[in-house]
Amino acid sequence: MNFTAPESLIFWTTIIFVIFFFLLKKFAWKPILVAVKSREESINNALKSAEKAKLEMQNLQADNQKLLQEARLERESMFKEARDIKVKMIEDAKGEAQDQANKIIEQAQAAIESEKKAAIAELKSQVANLSIEIAEKVMRAELSSNDKQLKLVESMLGETKFN
């Protein structure tokens, strides 16, 4: 076997490659495969964890949205309740004010009525006193002489009927 330089180089390179390949297969191939397999599993686990975290984030976002919606509904309910209480308080105050106004009006009307009755009674009393005074003065003038007294007695007797 007589080899030239390029052929011998190819031969020896092939021999060294085969030996290197055999050594690599015997000593390094299994640890490399184990490392690759381990890396593949860790990547798969990381992907699964990421997917799980993504699902948890979506669930948390859904829960947050639900809580936010519930908070909004509760806020609206509280606002509505506050508005209802305000309206009721205003209506109660108006009703109470109306009742008080009606009582004051009734009291004023009663006071006016009593004052009116008192004024009428006072006026009647004054009219009666004036009537008596006028009658007294008329009687004095009419009865100042005896002739007038006799005429008055006769006219009264004439008006009176005896049964």
C-alpha positions, 0 to 999 in steps of 0.5 A: 500500500503505497499512499500519496500524501493527500490519500494518506491524509484522508486515510488517517483522518478517516481512522482518527474520525472513526476512533474519535466517533467510537470514543465519543459514542462510548463515553460522551454520547450517553451523557450528551443525550441525557443532558439534551433530554434533561434540557428538553424536559426542563424546557417542557416543564418551563413551557408548562409552568408558563402556560399554567401561569398564563391560565392563572393570570387569566383567572386572576384577571377574570376574578379582578373583573368580577370583583370590579363589577361587583364593586361597581354594582355595590357602589351604584346600589349605595348611591341609589340608596343614598338618593332614596334616603335623601328624597325620603328625608326631603319629603319627610321634611316637606310633610313636617313643614306642611303639618307645622304650617297647617297647625300654625294656620289653624291656630291663627284662624282660631285666634282670629275667630276668638278675637272676632267673637270677643270684638263682636261681644265687646261691640254688642256690649257697647251697643247695648250700653249706648242703647240704654244711654240713648233710651234713658236720655229719650225717656228723660226728655219724654218724661220730663213733664207730667202731661207727657208721663200721662200720655205715655201711660195711656198709650201703653195701656191702649196698646196692651190688650186685656183678655 
